[in-house]
């Protein structure tokens, strides 16, 4: 008797949705309170979900259904397009989870241990526990070189504690992936995320080549500016002279300082004003969110759709500065993506087209803080000052994008090498990669697992390519908005917000991600709009 594929999908989705909600709620409570029991509950629910998706019989049936769909593509018997897409999504979920119970338990337990390290760790700076926000504030404001170096080194202390567990988890992931027939976990993850590895690294190599010269020029200019600021020679500039511990954001070199714009301001209120102006309501998201720092709370930021039925929340650790204003707009960008997906879509398709597409939307939103019209209409900067800032802010925005894309090149190249051989000299490899793509000199004699201080290495594996591709797409989306509405700024333009809802957010995952991009922007994903934008720095 043939299996009813629609019935199978519906039945498995019922279990998947229930487990996903349990995972999300327990994780939320653990991240906001530090409660170990909630962390344990989230881990157990992840195990149950992985066990459900590890069923080899389900996987066989789903693959056979996909094969039949391919063979019947031109016949009257072809599967309903939405069901076919659901089957595709579900098959890839099963493909990455074809593990034994022992492999599932090993990986989820290790991940829980590493999560606890990152949630509870506080660096030691001058003998006192110090939060990430405090370290970032030192790097943003401190003029004393020794004090800056101590803060930067403190930001890496977590690497020593996390590194052995991260290597153990990488090896566990690799063992399972290789038993399933993949080269390693890295290649398995890309294959089941609709990303072609050869295409992606050809694109990253092209990006590196096309931005090498402009980045070298901008990096030299920044180093000269920072050298003057900190009263050292340009060749003495170290990684602690940049405002971000990983140099993934543009340093405060004195060319433009937007922090004073946000001092004493109600950041959630400003975010609401902006989103209201483009026809997107975020009040309900903010009302469920956890926005301010406190001891024991997760120190990073994220947005989560708890149930794909409207319970959307974000975690932040807000302070009244430019970085946190941008981060809040960014996370709410993820939030509106979740919120404005067509509610008629089935559960498996009621999510973003791809992680890279939600990152792109979030980047478009986070970048609004550099827009002069946004600064006047939302942040209340007077028009004369906004005009003064306009050229500087536009340049700062292009530089921010360039610096971030070079950081992404570090992450994706290092992580690929990490999974290829996690027992190599990773500390040296890290600085070789940083030197190549960020052109940052390693501190003399340093041999520390600085790579393991980046939370994505352990808890968000094979993710950074989504930031890189999302950065490219964000520029492409902004270009599409400019062509369509004749302006670079869409603050106060509900018609631009409606276009985003109709063309980018609403379709959810009903199409392959690049088909959605082609339909909305007029062409598939390309690096050309981004390269053109950063080339303007030469002017």
ABEGO torsion letter per residue (X at the ends): XBBBAAAAAAAAAAAAAAAAAAAAAAAAAAAAAGBAAAAAAAAAAAAAAAAAAABAAAAAAAAAAAAAAAAAAABAABBBAAAAAAAAAAAAAAAAABBBAAAAAAAAAAAAAAAAAAAABBBBBGGBBBBAAAAAAAAAABABAAAAAAAAAAAAAAAAAAAAAAAAAAAAAAAAAAAAGBABAAAAAAAAAGBBAAAAAAAAAAAAAAAAAAAAAAAAAAAAAAAAAAGBBAAABBAAABABAAGABBBBAGABBAAAAABGBBAAAAAAAAAAAAGBBAAAAAAABBABBBBGBBABBBBBBAAGAGBBBBBBBBBBBAAAAAAAAAAAAAAAAAAABBAABBAAABBBABAAAAAAAAAAAAAAAABAAAAAAAAGBBAAAAAAAAAAAAAAAAAAAAAAAAAAAAAAAAAAAAAABAABBAAAAAAAAAAAAAGBBBBBGBBBBAAAABAAAAABBGAAAAAAAAAAAAAAAAAAAAAAAGBABABGBAAAAAAAAAAAAAAEAABBAAAAAAAAAGBBBBAAAAAAAAAAAAX
